[in-house]
Amino acid sequence: MRSLIDELARMPGIGARSAERLAFYILKSESPDALRLAEAIRSVKENLHHCADCYNLSDSTLCALCADPKRDHTRVLVVEQPKDLIALELTGMYKGLYHVLMGRLSPLDGIAPGDLTIAQLLRRIDDPKPDAPRIEEIILGLNPTVEGDGTALYLAGELRTRRVSVSRLARGLPTGGMLEYANKAVLADAIQGRQSVE
């Protein structure tokens, strides 16, 4: 039991108390339920890997998005992690492809461009597959943090020399938000990203 609690406590966001509760829940569960959990963990570790094109999680060589001929293969939205891709997909608003960097630049943490999938992104632009259309637009969908903005700045510099347009996701005030509760960065982004009213 101690080893189960220790392993659960190593998970992000799970402290010692939560790990104990989860361990006792598993212990009290019916055997088929607990074994289904164990099988789900084993299956994820054995069957999921990164898509050969975009680095999203997939159980085949290409993820379902990259393999979908109905998606716009001329646009690529760059995100930090697969969970960011999932959040954007849930909106149903974007119909292009993605590229998952698997992190963001962070010199203080020792994360350099070579630690991310930046070279693979540039290769997708410079050397498209024979049957793939040329990528025309890169959309930077990185988190609005110091590291995310630094990564976006680095990518914009790398992309400047290539025949591709570069944009970023809009930022600013959320719908229903109040100006008085917005922080300076959100207000600055709202002012810079303002749109004309027609």
Backbone as a printed PyTorch tensor [residue, N CA C, xyz], in Angstrom:
tensor([[[  0.8250,  -1.1970,   0.0000],
         [  0.0000,   0.0000,   0.0000],
         [  0.8660,   1.2560,   0.0000]],

        [[  1.9660,   1.2160,   0.7400],
         [  2.8410,   2.3930,   0.8200],
         [  3.3900,   2.7550,  -0.5500]],

        [[  3.7630,   1.7670,  -1.3570],
         [  4.3250,   2.0720,  -2.6780],
         [  3.2750,   2.7160,  -3.5870]],

        [[  2.0010,   2.2900,  -3.4770],
         [  0.9270,   2.9010,  -4.2660],
         [  0.7510,   4.3590,  -3.8650]],

        [[  0.7250,   4.6320,  -2.5810],
         [  0.5850,   6.0160,  -2.0930],
         [  1.7630,   6.8620,  -2.5710]],

        [[  2.9700,   6.3150,  -2.4800],
         [  4.1640,   7.0580,  -2.9200],
         [  4.1050,   7.3760,  -4.4050]],

        [[  3.6830,   6.4100,  -5.2150],
         [  3.6020,   6.6350,  -6.6680],
         [  2.5290,   7.6620,  -7.0050]],

        [[  1.3910,   7.5840,  -6.3470],
         [  0.3290,   8.5630,  -6.5960],
         [  0.7570,   9.9630,  -6.1750]],

        [[  1.5060,  10.0600,  -5.0720],
         [  1.9510,  11.3650,  -4.5750],
         [  2.9660,  12.0170,  -5.5010]],

        [[  3.5990,  11.2520,  -6.3820],
         [  4.5630,  11.8150,  -7.3340],
         [  3.8730,  12.5320,  -8.4910]],

        [[  2.5640,  12.3480,  -8.6290],
         [  1.8290,  12.9760,  -9.7200],
         [  1.6410,  14.4600,  -9.4310]],

        [[  1.6630,  15.3070, -10.4910],
         [  1.4890,  16.7500, -10.2620],
         [  0.1190,  17.0520,  -9.6710]],

        [[  0.1060,  17.9100,  -8.6730],
         [ -1.1470,  18.3260,  -8.0630],
         [ -1.6950,  17.3580,  -7.0310]],

        [[ -1.0090,  16.2520,  -6.8190],
         [ -1.4580,  15.2590,  -5.8350],
         [ -0.5070,  15.2970,  -4.6490]],

        [[ -1.0140,  15.7200,  -3.5140],
         [ -0.2120,  15.7340,  -2.2990],
         [ -0.3500,  14.4170,  -1.5530]],

        [[  0.2790,  14.3390,  -0.3990],
         [  0.2710,  13.1020,   0.3910],
         [ -1.1530,  12.7060,   0.7880]],

        [[ -1.9620,  13.6740,   1.2110],
         [ -3.3380,  13.3730,   1.6380],
         [ -4.1850,  12.8660,   0.4650]],

        [[ -4.0910,  13.5460,  -0.6640],
         [ -4.8520,  13.1130,  -1.8470],
         [ -4.3940,  11.7380,  -2.3020]],

        [[ -3.1060,  11.4970,  -2.2480],
         [ -2.5750,  10.1910,  -2.6430],
         [ -3.1300,   9.0910,  -1.7430]],

        [[ -3.2170,   9.3710,  -0.4550],
         [ -3.7990,   8.3970,   0.4790],
         [ -5.2500,   8.1170,   0.1410]],

        [[ -6.0310,   9.1840,  -0.1060],
         [ -7.4460,   9.0070,  -0.4460],
         [ -7.6080,   8.1820,  -1.7150]],

        [[ -6.8000,   8.4980,  -2.7330],
         [ -6.8830,   7.7300,  -3.9820],
         [ -6.4920,   6.2740,  -3.7730]],

        [[ -5.4550,   6.0390,  -2.9940],
         [ -5.0110,   4.6680,  -2.7420],
         [ -6.1090,   3.8710,  -2.0310]],

        [[ -6.7490,   4.4780,  -1.0320],
         [ -7.8150,   3.7660,  -0.3290],
         [ -9.0430,   3.5840,  -1.2120]],

        [[ -9.3020,   4.5450,  -2.0900],
         [-10.4040,   4.3820,  -3.0470],
         [-10.1410,   3.1710,  -3.9430]],

        [[ -8.9200,   3.0670,  -4.4510],
         [ -8.5570,   1.9370,  -5.3070],
         [ -8.6580,   0.6320,  -4.5240]],

        [[ -8.1980,   0.6470,  -3.2910],
         [ -8.2500,  -0.5450,  -2.4440],
         [ -9.6900,  -0.9860,  -2.2000]],

        [[-10.6030,  -0.0400,  -1.9660],
         [-12.0090,  -0.3650,  -1.6950],
         [-12.7870,  -0.7150,  -2.9630]],

        [[-12.2720,  -0.3100,  -4.1220],
         [-12.9820,  -0.5580,  -5.3850],
         [-13.0950,  -2.0510,  -5.6510]],

        [[-14.1050,  -2.3890,  -6.4340],
         [-14.2220,  -3.7700,  -6.8910],
         [-13.0040,  -4.0800,  -7.7620]],

        [[-12.5800,  -5.2920,  -7.7260],
         [-11.3780,  -5.6890,  -8.4600],
         [-11.4520,  -5.3220,  -9.9490]],

        [[-12.5660,  -5.5650, -10.6500],
         [-12.6110,  -5.1900, -12.0730],
         [-12.4130,  -3.6900, -12.3120]],

        [[-12.9440,  -2.8570, -11.4070],
         [-12.7860,  -1.4050, -11.5540],
         [-11.3170,  -0.9950, -11.4120]],

        [[-10.6570,  -1.5210, -10.3900],
         [ -9.2450,  -1.1990, -10.1610],
         [ -8.3790,  -1.7090, -11.3150]],

        [[ -8.6940,  -2.8870, -11.8090],
         [ -7.9050,  -3.4520, -12.9180],
         [ -8.1490,  -2.6950, -14.2180]],

        [[ -9.3670,  -2.1420, -14.4050],
         [ -9.6290,  -1.3040, -15.5800],
         [ -8.7600,  -0.0590, -15.5570]],

        [[ -8.5980,   0.5320, -14.3640],
         [ -7.7130,   1.6860, -14.2140],
         [ -6.2820,   1.2990, -14.5620]],

        [[ -5.8300,   0.1870, -14.0270],
         [ -4.4700,  -0.2800, -14.3210],
         [ -4.2940,  -0.5460, -15.8160]],

        [[ -5.2900,  -1.1280, -16.4500],
         [ -5.2260,  -1.4230, -17.8910],
         [ -5.2170,  -0.1290, -18.7040]],

        [[ -5.9940,   0.8670, -18.2760],
         [ -6.0220,   2.1460, -18.9850],
         [ -4.6510,   2.8180, -18.9250]],

        [[ -4.0020,   2.7630, -17.7680],
         [ -2.6570,   3.3440, -17.6260],
         [ -1.6620,   2.5900, -18.5130]],

        [[ -1.7140,   1.2570, -18.4790],
         [ -0.8160,   0.4530, -19.3040],
         [ -1.0330,   0.7430, -20.7900]],

        [[ -2.2930,   0.8180, -21.1950],
         [ -2.6170,   1.0550, -22.6080],
         [ -2.0900,   2.4020, -23.0900]],

        [[ -2.2520,   3.4360, -22.2600],
         [ -1.7500,   4.7680, -22.6290],
         [ -0.2340,   4.7270, -22.8190]],

        [[  0.4610,   4.0910, -21.8970],
         [  1.9210,   4.0450, -21.9620],
         [  2.4190,   3.2060, -23.1420]],

        [[  1.6890,   2.1760, -23.5110],
         [  2.1410,   1.2940, -24.5850],
         [  1.6810,   1.7320, -25.9660]],

        [[  0.5240,   2.3900, -26.0620],
         [ -0.0720,   2.6570, -27.3720],
         [ -0.0220,   4.1040, -27.8360]],

        [[  0.1080,   5.0530, -26.9130],
         [  0.1400,   6.4570, -27.3320],
         [  1.5670,   6.9130, -27.5850]],

        [[  1.7430,   7.6790, -28.6420],
         [  3.0300,   8.2870, -28.9650],
         [  2.7390,   9.6080, -29.6690]],

        [[  3.7810,  10.2630, -30.1300],
         [  3.5790,  11.5550, -30.7870],
         [  3.3420,  11.3770, -32.2770]],

        [[  2.4220,  12.1690, -32.8140],
         [  2.1440,  12.1870, -34.2470],
         [  3.4350,  12.5360, -34.9830]],

        [[  3.6820,  11.8780, -36.0910],
         [  4.9030,  12.0910, -36.8640],
         [  4.9790,  13.5060, -37.4480]],

        [[  3.8450,  14.1730, -37.6410],
         [  3.8500,  15.5150, -38.2190],
         [  3.7640,  16.6120, -37.1610]],

        [[  2.7620,  16.5310, -36.2880],
         [  2.4690,  17.6730, -35.4110],
         [  2.8700,  17.4750, -33.9540]],

        [[  3.2080,  16.2520, -33.5460],
         [  3.6040,  15.9310, -32.1670],
         [  2.4550,  15.9390, -31.1740]],

        [[  1.2190,  15.9060, -31.6920],
         [  0.0770,  15.6700, -30.8290],
         [  0.1320,  14.2150, -30.3790]],

        [[ -0.6210,  13.8550, -29.3680],
         [ -0.6780,  12.4620, -28.9470],
         [ -1.5550,  11.6810, -29.9130]],

        [[ -1.1110,  10.4670, -30.2330],
         [ -1.8240,   9.6540, -31.2180],
         [ -1.5620,   8.1810, -30.9640]],

        [[ -2.4840,   7.3410, -31.4200],
         [ -2.2580,   5.9020, -31.3380],
         [ -1.8820,   5.3240, -32.7040]],

        [[ -1.6660,   6.2050, -33.6840],
         [ -1.1830,   5.7790, -34.9930],
         [ -0.0860,   6.7460, -35.4530]],

        [[  0.4900,   6.4940, -36.6020],
         [  1.6060,   7.3210, -37.0710],
         [  1.2130,   8.7900, -37.1590]],

        [[  0.0600,   9.0620, -37.7720],
         [ -0.4720,  10.4290, -37.8330],
         [ -1.6880,  10.5260, -36.9320]],

        [[ -1.8420,  11.6590, -36.2660],
         [ -3.0380,  11.8550, -35.4520],
         [ -4.2420,  12.0490, -36.3740]],

        [[ -5.4290,  11.9590, -35.8010],
         [ -6.6590,  12.0850, -36.5890],
         [ -6.7540,  13.4390, -37.2810]],

        [[ -6.2040,  14.4960, -36.6790],
         [ -6.2830,  15.8360, -37.2680],
         [ -5.3890,  15.9470, -38.4990]],

        [[ -4.1550,  15.4690, -38.3910],
         [ -3.2350,  15.5350, -39.5330],
         [ -3.6960,  14.6360, -40.6800]],

        [[ -4.3670,  13.5460, -40.3490],
         [ -4.8190,  12.6000, -41.3700],
         [ -6.1350,  13.0240, -42.0220]],

        [[ -6.7880,  14.0490, -41.4930],
         [ -8.0960,  14.4780, -41.9930],
         [ -7.9360,  15.3570, -43.2350]],

        [[ -8.3650,  14.8820, -44.4000],
         [ -8.2200,  15.6860, -45.6290],
         [ -9.1290,  16.9110, -45.6610]],

        [[-10.1300,  16.9640, -44.7870],
         [-11.0610,  18.1000, -44.7580],
         [-10.4870,  19.3060, -44.0370]],

        [[ -9.4100,  19.1220, -43.2870],
         [ -8.8200,  20.2480, -42.5600],
         [ -7.9660,  21.0820, -43.5130]],

        [[ -7.7760,  22.3410, -43.1690],
         [ -6.9640,  23.2530, -43.9740],
         [ -5.4880,  22.9750, -43.6930]],

        [[ -4.8170,  22.3380, -44.6260],
         [ -3.4180,  21.9400, -44.4540],
         [ -2.4390,  23.0750, -44.7690]],

        [[ -2.9540,  24.2640, -45.0750],
         [ -2.0720,  25.3990, -45.3500],
         [ -1.8620,  26.2710, -44.1160]],

        [[ -2.5940,  25.9770, -43.0310],
         [ -2.4780,  26.7560, -41.7920],
         [ -2.0660,  25.8370, -40.6520]],

        [[ -1.1160,  26.3250, -39.8610],
         [ -0.6480,  25.5560, -38.7070],
         [ -0.6770,  26.4490, -37.4750]],

        [[ -1.3800,  25.9980, -36.4600],
         [ -1.4740,  26.7060, -35.1870],
         [ -0.4840,  26.0610, -34.2220]],

        [[  0.4850,  26.8300, -33.7550],
         [  1.5490,  26.3300, -32.8850],
         [  1.1260,  26.5010, -31.4220]],

        [[  1.1720,  25.3970, -30.6770],
         [  0.8140,  25.4110, -29.2550],
         [  1.9480,  24.7940, -28.4400]],

        [[  1.8910,  24.9840, -27.1400],
         [  2.9480,  24.4670, -26.2690],
         [  2.7840,  22.9860, -25.9560]],

        [[  1.5740,  22.5590, -25.6270],
         [  1.3340,  21.1920, -25.1570],
         [  0.0930,  20.6020, -25.8210]],

        [[ -0.0270,  19.2640, -25.8420],
         [ -1.2470,  18.6500, -26.3800],
         [ -2.5200,  19.1310, -25.6900]],

        [[ -2.4500,  19.4500, -24.4010],
         [ -3.6570,  19.9180, -23.7020],
         [ -4.1220,  21.2680, -24.2440]],

        [[ -3.1940,  22.0950, -24.7590],
         [ -3.5800,  23.3660, -25.3800],
         [ -4.3400,  23.0950, -26.6800]],

        [[ -3.8760,  22.1170, -27.4380],
         [ -4.5360,  21.7220, -28.6800],
         [ -5.9600,  21.2570, -28.3850]],

        [[ -6.1120,  20.4450, -27.3520],
         [ -7.4390,  19.9340, -26.9890],
         [ -8.3780,  21.0940, -26.6500]],

        [[ -7.8920,  22.0630, -25.8840],
         [ -8.7190,  23.2140, -25.5030],
         [ -9.1600,  23.9970, -26.7410]],

        [[ -8.2550,  24.2030, -27.6830],
         [ -8.5990,  24.9400, -28.9070],
         [ -9.5680,  24.1430, -29.7800]],

        [[ -9.3880,  22.8400, -29.8510],
         [-10.2810,  22.0020, -30.6490],
         [-11.6940,  22.0140, -30.0990]],

        [[-11.8300,  22.1080, -28.7850],
         [-13.1570,  22.1020, -28.1670],
         [-13.9880,  23.3170, -28.5910]],

        [[-13.3190,  24.3880, -29.0260],
         [-14.0730,  25.5590, -29.4760],
         [-14.7710,  25.2940, -30.8050]],

        [[-14.2340,  24.3930, -31.6110],
         [-14.8020,  24.1140, -32.9250],
         [-14.5770,  25.2340, -33.9280]],

        [[-13.7450,  26.2170, -33.5830],
         [-13.5580,  27.3940, -34.4280],
         [-12.3940,  27.2820, -35.3940]],

        [[-11.4720,  26.3800, -35.1410],
         [-10.2570,  26.2900, -35.9680],
         [-10.2810,  24.9920, -36.7530]],

        [[-10.0380,  25.0940, -38.0480],
         [-10.1160,  23.9200, -38.9230],
         [ -8.8010,  23.6140, -39.6330]],

        [[ -7.7090,  24.2070, -39.1790],
         [ -6.4070,  23.9310, -39.7660],
         [ -5.6770,  22.8430, -39.0090]],

        [[ -4.3610,  22.7780, -39.1870],
         [ -3.5160,  21.8060, -38.5050],
         [ -2.8350,  22.4580, -37.3130]],

        [[ -2.1110,  21.6740, -36.5540],
         [ -1.4160,  22.1430, -35.3570],
         [  0.0480,  21.7240, -35.4100]],

        [[  0.8250,  22.3200, -34.5200],
         [  2.1700,  21.8420, -34.2280],
         [  2.3860,  22.0340, -32.7270]],

        [[  2.7220,  20.9580, -32.0300],
         [  2.9120,  20.9890, -30.5870],
         [  4.4080,  21.0780, -30.2900]],

        [[  4.8150,  22.1410, -29.6270],
         [  6.2340,  22.3650, -29.3250],
         [  6.7610,  21.4580, -28.2120]],

        [[  5.8740,  20.9210, -27.4000],
         [  6.2410,  20.1020, -26.2380],
         [  6.9620,  20.9380, -25.1790]],

        [[  6.4980,  22.1610, -25.0140],
         [  7.0540,  23.0420, -24.0000],
         [  7.2120,  24.4510, -24.5290]],

        [[  8.0260,  25.2250, -23.8390],
         [  8.3090,  26.6070, -24.2560],
         [  9.7300,  26.9290, -23.8270]],

        [[ 10.3170,  27.9040, -24.4890],
         [ 11.6760,  28.3020, -24.1490],
         [ 11.7100,  28.8490, -22.7250]],

        [[ 12.7000,  28.4140, -21.9720],
         [ 12.8560,  28.8850, -20.6020],
         [ 14.3240,  28.7730, -20.2160]],

        [[ 15.1220,  29.8000, -20.5360],
         [ 16.5540,  29.7460, -20.2420],
         [ 16.8660,  29.4560, -18.7710]],

        [[ 16.0490,  29.9680, -17.8650],
         [ 16.3000,  29.7270, -16.4510],
         [ 16.1400,  28.2560, -16.0770]],

        [[ 15.2820,  27.5550, -16.8170],
         [ 15.0910,  26.1260, -16.5660],
         [ 15.9340,  25.2650, -17.5010]],

        [[ 16.7670,  25.9070, -18.3140],
         [ 17.6300,  25.1700, -19.2280],
         [ 16.9260,  24.6300, -20.4550]],

        [[ 15.7540,  25.1880, -20.8080],
         [ 15.0210,  24.7250, -21.9890],
         [ 15.3540,  25.6460, -23.1570]],

        [[ 16.1030,  25.0980, -24.1140],
         [ 16.5720,  25.8380, -25.2830],
         [ 15.7820,  25.3930, -26.5190]],

        [[ 15.9530,  26.0760, -27.6680],
         [ 15.2290,  25.6960, -28.8830],
         [ 15.3980,  24.2220, -29.2620]],

        [[ 16.5700,  23.6680, -29.0310],
         [ 16.8130,  22.2640, -29.3660],
         [ 16.0370,  21.2820, -28.5120]],

        [[ 15.4960,  21.7530, -27.3900],
         [ 14.7160,  20.8920, -26.5030],
         [ 13.2510,  20.8160, -26.9150]],

        [[ 12.8470,  21.6680, -27.8440],
         [ 11.4700,  21.7050, -28.3260],
         [ 11.4120,  21.1660, -29.7510]],

        [[ 10.2320,  21.1180, -30.3310],
         [ 10.0840,  20.6090, -31.7020],
         [ 10.1030,  21.7430, -32.7260]],

        [[ 10.9220,  22.7520, -32.4630],
         [ 11.0130,  23.9050, -33.3640],
         [ 11.6350,  23.4910, -34.6990]],

        [[ 12.6990,  22.7010, -34.6680],
         [ 13.3510,  22.2650, -35.9120],
         [ 12.3750,  21.4780, -36.7850]],

        [[ 11.5250,  20.6740, -36.1660],
         [ 10.5490,  19.8950, -36.9190],
         [  9.4860,  20.8050, -37.5450]],

        [[  9.1040,  21.8650, -36.8400],
         [  8.1630,  22.8380, -37.4000],
         [  8.7660,  23.5140, -38.6260]],

        [[ 10.0090,  23.9510, -38.5000],
         [ 10.6700,  24.6180, -39.6320],
         [ 10.8230,  23.6720, -40.8140]],

        [[ 11.0810,  22.4010, -40.5280],
         [ 11.1940,  21.4110, -41.6000],
         [  9.8490,  21.2220, -42.3090]],

        [[  8.7420,  21.2770, -41.5440],
         [  7.4070,  21.1720, -42.1630],
         [  7.1820,  22.3130, -43.1570]],

        [[  7.7310,  23.4760, -42.8500],
         [  7.5660,  24.6400, -43.7250],
         [  8.5260,  24.5610, -44.9080]],

        [[  9.7980,  24.2680, -44.6250],
         [ 10.8380,  24.2850, -45.6590],
         [ 10.7770,  23.0820, -46.6070]],

        [[ 10.4150,  21.9340, -46.0710],
         [ 10.4370,  20.6850, -46.8400],
         [  9.1120,  19.9550, -46.7240]],

        [[  8.0400,  20.4950, -47.2940],
         [  6.7500,  19.8050, -47.1540],
         [  6.7920,  18.4430, -47.8470]],

        [[  5.9870,  17.5330, -47.3700],
         [  5.8770,  16.2200, -48.0010],
         [  5.3990,  16.4110, -49.4390]],

        [[  5.7830,  15.5170, -50.3430],
         [  5.3900,  15.6690, -51.7590],
         [  3.8900,  15.8110, -51.9740]],

        [[  3.0900,  15.1450, -51.1700],
         [  1.6390,  15.1980, -51.3600],
         [  0.9530,  16.2640, -50.5100]],

        [[  1.7420,  17.0480, -49.7710],
         [  1.1610,  18.0620, -48.8810],
         [  1.2350,  19.4490, -49.5030]],

        [[  0.2010,  20.2780, -49.3090],
         [  0.2730,  21.6560, -49.8090],
         [  1.2690,  22.4720, -48.9820]],

        [[  1.7410,  23.5540, -49.5540],
         [  2.6800,  24.4280, -48.8530],
         [  1.9720,  25.1330, -47.7090]],

        [[  2.6310,  25.2260, -46.5720],
         [  2.0770,  25.9440, -45.4170],
         [  2.1740,  27.4390, -45.7040]],

        [[  1.0500,  28.1330, -45.6010],
         [  0.9890,  29.5590, -45.9150],
         [  0.9480,  30.4450, -44.6730]],

        [[  0.3970,  29.9070, -43.5620],
         [  0.2660,  30.7240, -42.3530],
         [  0.6240,  29.9100, -41.1160]],

        [[  1.3880,  30.5430, -40.2490],
         [  1.6840,  29.9960, -38.9280],
         [  0.9950,  30.9000, -37.9170]],

        [[  0.1670,  30.3040, -37.0730],
         [ -0.5380,  31.0440, -36.0300],
         [  0.1120,  30.6790, -34.7000]],

        [[  0.6200,  31.6600, -33.9930],
         [  1.2620,  31.4120, -32.7140],
         [  0.1980,  31.4260, -31.6210]],

        [[ -0.0430,  30.2660, -31.0430],
         [ -1.0570,  30.1100, -30.0060],
         [ -0.4250,  29.7450, -28.6790]],

        [[  0.6210,  30.4680, -28.3220],
         [  1.3580,  30.1660, -27.0930],
         [  0.7270,  30.8760, -25.9040]],

        [[  0.9550,  30.3290, -24.7350],
         [  0.3740,  30.9130, -23.5230],
         [  0.9140,  32.3250, -23.2840]],

        [[  0.0710,  33.2330, -22.8070],
         [  0.5000,  34.6160, -22.5770],
         [  1.3010,  34.7640, -21.2760]],

        [[  2.4610,  34.1080, -21.2550],
         [  3.3810,  34.1970, -20.1240],
         [  4.6930,  34.7740, -20.6350]],

        [[  5.6000,  35.0710, -19.7400],
         [  6.9080,  35.5800, -20.1610],
         [  7.5920,  34.5600, -21.0720]],

        [[  7.5570,  33.2810, -20.6710],
         [  8.1960,  32.2360, -21.4770],
         [  7.4620,  32.0380, -22.7990]],

        [[  6.1200,  32.0590, -22.7610],
         [  5.3340,  31.9040, -23.9840],
         [  5.5880,  33.0320, -24.9610]],

        [[  5.6400,  34.2680, -24.4490],
         [  5.9130,  35.4150, -25.3120],
         [  7.3360,  35.3640, -25.8590]],

        [[  8.2830,  34.9130, -25.0430],
         [  9.6660,  34.7680, -25.5030],
         [  9.7760,  33.7220, -26.5940]],

        [[  9.0500,  32.6290, -26.4390],
         [  9.0400,  31.5790, -27.4590],
         [  8.4170,  32.0950, -28.7490]],

        [[  7.3240,  32.8460, -28.6160],
         [  6.6690,  33.4200, -29.8000],
         [  7.6030,  34.3850, -30.5200]],

        [[  8.3220,  35.1920, -29.7680],
         [  9.2760,  36.1360, -30.3580],
         [ 10.3860,  35.3890, -31.1040]],

        [[ 10.9010,  34.3320, -30.4940],
         [ 11.9400,  33.5270, -31.1280],
         [ 11.4160,  32.9000, -32.4270]],

        [[ 10.2180,  32.3200, -32.3700],
         [  9.6340,  31.6940, -33.5660],
         [  9.3750,  32.7190, -34.6600]],

        [[  8.8750,  33.8890, -34.2850],
         [  8.6220,  34.9390, -35.2780],
         [  9.9190,  35.3060, -35.9980]],

        [[ 11.0220,  35.3710, -35.2590],
         [ 12.3210,  35.6570, -35.8690],
         [ 12.7490,  34.5640, -36.8380]],

        [[ 12.5470,  33.3170, -36.4630],
         [ 12.8940,  32.1850, -37.3340],
         [ 12.0150,  32.1450, -38.5790]],

        [[ 10.7700,  32.5340, -38.4300],
         [  9.8100,  32.4430, -39.5360],
         [  9.8930,  33.6330, -40.4850]],

        [[ 10.5010,  34.7210, -40.0340],
         [ 10.5690,  35.9460, -40.8300],
         [ 11.2420,  35.7080, -42.1860]],

        [[ 12.2070,  34.8030, -42.2330],
         [ 12.9560,  34.5690, -43.4780],
         [ 12.2660,  33.5670, -44.4010]],

        [[ 11.1490,  33.0290, -43.9780],
         [ 10.4550,  32.0290, -44.7800],
         [  9.2200,  32.6380, -45.4220]],

        [[  8.7790,  32.0300, -46.5050],
         [  7.6030,  32.5350, -47.2200],
         [  6.3260,  32.0450, -46.5360]],

        [[  6.0750,  32.5950, -45.3740],
         [  4.8940,  32.2060, -44.6160],
         [  4.4360,  33.4110, -43.8040]],

        [[  3.1240,  33.6130, -43.7340],
         [  2.6400,  34.7160, -42.8980],
         [  2.5540,  34.2180, -41.4560]],

        [[  2.7970,  35.1280, -40.5340],
         [  2.8050,  34.7800, -39.1170],
         [  1.7870,  35.6570, -38.3970]],

        [[  0.9310,  35.0230, -37.6120],
         [ -0.0370,  35.7620, -36.8030],
         [ -0.0440,  35.1470, -35.4070]],

        [[ -0.7500,  35.7800, -34.5070],
         [ -0.8900,  35.1960, -33.1730],
         [ -2.3430,  35.2970, -32.7590]],

        [[ -2.7160,  34.4660, -31.8250],
         [ -4.0830,  34.5120, -31.3140],
         [ -4.3230,  35.8740, -30.6680]],

        [[ -5.5340,  36.3830, -30.8350],
         [ -5.8860,  37.6670, -30.2290],
         [ -5.9150,  37.5250, -28.7130]],

        [[ -5.6530,  38.6120, -28.0620],
         [ -5.7100,  38.6510, -26.5980],
         [ -6.5330,  39.8580, -26.2040]],

        [[ -6.9090,  39.8710, -24.9670],
         [ -7.6080,  41.0550, -24.4920],
         [ -8.7030,  40.7010, -23.5180]],

        [[ -9.7170,  41.5400, -23.5010],
         [-10.7880,  41.3980, -22.5220],
         [-11.7000,  40.2350, -22.8760]],

        [[-11.9950,  39.3800, -21.9090],
         [-12.9390,  38.3000, -22.1760],
         [-14.3560,  38.8500, -22.2470]],

        [[-15.2010,  38.1990, -23.0120],
         [-16.6000,  38.6050, -23.0990],
         [-17.2260,  38.5380, -21.7140]],

        [[-17.9110,  39.5710, -21.3390],
         [-18.5520,  39.6150, -20.0320],
         [-17.6340,  40.1150, -18.9260]],

        [[-16.3680,  40.4030, -19.2790],
         [-15.4190,  40.8700, -18.2690],
         [-15.6140,  42.3480, -17.9740]],

        [[-15.1510,  42.7520, -16.8250],
         [-15.2520,  44.1430, -16.4090],
         [-13.8640,  44.7660, -16.4480]],

        [[-13.7650,  45.9810, -16.9970],
         [-12.4790,  46.6650, -17.1060],
         [-11.7790,  46.7980, -15.7590]],

        [[-12.5390,  47.0980, -14.7310],
         [-11.9310,  47.3460, -13.4230],
         [-11.2490,  46.1100, -12.8410]],

        [[-11.6330,  44.9160, -13.3010],
         [-11.0490,  43.6910, -12.7590],
         [ -9.9310,  43.1310, -13.6390]],

        [[ -9.7180,  43.7050, -14.8040],
         [ -8.6770,  43.2130, -15.7090],
         [ -7.3120,  43.7200, -15.2650]],

        [[ -6.2840,  42.8760, -15.4220],
         [ -4.9390,  43.3350, -15.0460],
         [ -4.3240,  44.1470, -16.1820]],

        [[ -3.1680,  44.7560, -15.9210],
         [ -2.5210,  45.6430, -16.8950],
         [ -2.1900,  44.9330, -18.1960]],

        [[ -1.6960,  43.6910, -18.1140],
         [ -1.3040,  42.9620, -19.3300],
         [ -2.5170,  42.6970, -20.2230]],

        [[ -3.6330,  42.3280, -19.6210],
         [ -4.8590,  42.0730, -20.3940],
         [ -5.3360,  43.3620, -21.0440]],

        [[ -5.3160,  44.4580, -20.3020],
         [ -5.7490,  45.7440, -20.8630],
         [ -4.8110,  46.2110, -21.9700]],

        [[ -3.5020,  46.0110, -21.7890],
         [ -2.5380,  46.3900, -22.8290],
         [ -2.7870,  45.5900, -24.1020]],

        [[ -3.0240,  44.2900, -23.9590],
         [ -3.3110,  43.4570, -25.1310],
         [ -4.6090,  43.8680, -25.7970]],

        [[ -5.5910,  44.2440, -24.9940],
         [ -6.8770,  44.6860, -25.5510],
         [ -6.7040,  45.9620, -26.3590]],

        [[ -5.8840,  46.8870, -25.8630],
         [ -5.6550,  48.1430, -26.5890],
         [ -4.8810,  47.8780, -27.8790]],

        [[ -3.8140,  47.0800, -27.7890],
         [ -3.0120,  46.7940, -28.9830],
         [ -3.7850,  45.9830, -30.0120]],

        [[ -4.6580,  45.1000, -29.5770],
         [ -5.3970,  44.2430, -30.5040],
         [ -6.7610,  44.7860, -30.8630]],

        [[ -6.9540,  46.0810, -30.6620],
         [ -8.2580,  46.6650, -30.9400],
         [ -8.6210,  46.5130, -32.4200]],

        [[ -9.9180,  46.4670, -32.6940],
         [-10.4180,  46.2920, -34.0670],
         [-11.2950,  47.4830, -34.4090]],

        [[-11.3400,  47.7750, -35.7020],
         [-12.1890,  48.8890, -36.1300],
         [-13.6500,  48.4970, -36.0610]],

        [[-14.4930,  49.4670, -35.7870],
         [-15.9270,  49.2700, -35.7400],
         [-16.5050,  49.8350, -37.0110]],

        [[-17.2340,  49.0180, -37.7240],
         [-17.7780,  49.4760, -39.0260],
         [-19.2570,  49.6280, -39.0010]]])
